[in-house]
């Protein structure tokens, strides 16, 4: 059993990586249902360890087949001496583990993401799959080179595939760069929306205090200032995975506050009262000929940070100052609320792009595994060249096929002799 530990750990890590990717593309699940005697569902549970068991079994069967193919490729290269070399290399990890010299490598991921979540498993878990794929490509090309009696022209054809594949691999880099940009845009957009919500929340609280001090608590804008604080507080807490789902789709959602809906007429009243509040607390002096002098910045009157105010006020035109973001105000709802609405839409687009890129990452993962097989084939071409397979005589070519036929012929003769003896 000690001999097998390195190989089991090797395949177990590979199985986890495969399960993570299959779960991401929706072809497998770590969710299991519990049924009673009447086949009725009574519960469910998550168990990635149980989910990887069938995959581990398939990898084990494939590994046995691959070992046979590798030994056959070794026979092609150097007859029984090649078989012994391949067998020795394959047995080395187990022998070193018995001697206590093999390092304990953990191929398992630190965490498993239910549903995929764009995760591809651990980097070390990818290594076994790459090695299996590379060895598969290597032994297939070596055996095919000998069995089909190929020559150097085949290597030239294979180089065409190799160079095209190498260029195709550049798509991986570009795709990941695009995905990183979308993730960065989402993170930045979410940061701005959270900080803008908190900024507006602080201004609304000041307005709420103003309403109580002036005994205006029953006016539409003051009722709104009291109700909307919970909504803005939630917006300020939403992360990049939630704001695009629960953020405002239109300004009316924020003006409604904790209510289910609000009429357009009441929204106009709220906005008009807030505009008068801004003119009262932060007065604008008309100097004539269209020239105005706005209130100097203070603890109450401040110019809104530009990243919180990237959208113009909602219609109708002329209800409020269109360029509110250019001067000091006490309550900048007219530009922050439309900005939050736009930010939600942008974050939704970025999130959708990230989800699409995550699915693309799974596809590229499979292509990368296939690329390892192509690399194995390229190495096999070099192996056949070093082994001088092209210079062998016609009798010495097709070693595997001829040896198999000879063995089959000898076996058939022995079976025939046994039947004759019994007869």
C-alpha angles and dihedrals in degrees: 000000000000088000092057098047097090091050095046091049088047094053095038091058090048090050091053091052092049092048092050092053095043089051090050093055092043098247095115138022138204090212116105128189125223115220130191126221090280091056091249118145110249100166148338139221141187119241119161089176090060092043094057094053096088090045090050089052092051091048090050092052091046091048091055090052090046092051089054090049092049091051089049090051089050089053090052092052101044110352115235092346088060090048090053092048092051092045091049092051092048092048094046098089092051094047092048090049090054088051090048093242100110114098117240101243118192107212093173122105120250089236138011119221114218108223093017102268090200092294118142099192124254125324090239089051089058092056095072091051092049091049092048091048093046093049090047092055091044098052094041093055094043092050093042091049091056100036096047092040093235125180142201091291088069089057089054092052090047090053088061088059091043096054092044090050092049090055091045089056088067088073088069091061094046093046093050090048091053090048091051090051092053090048090050092049091050093049092048093045091050092049091054094046092050094047092044090051091051091046091052090044091058091049092048090052089054089050090049090055089048090053093051092047092050093041092240097131094126097055116106095246093048092049087050092049090055096045101041096058092083091051094049091046089056092047089052089054098046113109128209090277096054112029092073088053102043104020121108118290091189137011092251089070091062094043088052090058110179092349121097095237143350131206123249090240092057091048089055090050092050092049093045092052091048089051090053090047090054091049090049099047096033103029121202116217116213109218096181134255090060094301118134135186113213127205117278116251113270141151089291105026113059138155109246116246106260095237090059092052110049098131133067120242119275119262148298096088114236097023091109137005106287092210097051090137091067099064142037119283136166097224118026098187092128093071103021095056094053088044091056090050092051091044091056091053092048093048089050090054092047091048091051090049090050091050090050091048090050090056088047089053089060091052091047088049091060091046090051090053089050090048089058088058090052089051088051089053091051090052089048090056089055090047093053090048093050090047090053094231090160092059096053120111121255089254092053094049123089090034095164096049095044094045090049091050091048091049091048091048093050091047091050092051092050092049090049091051091050092052091048090051092050090047 
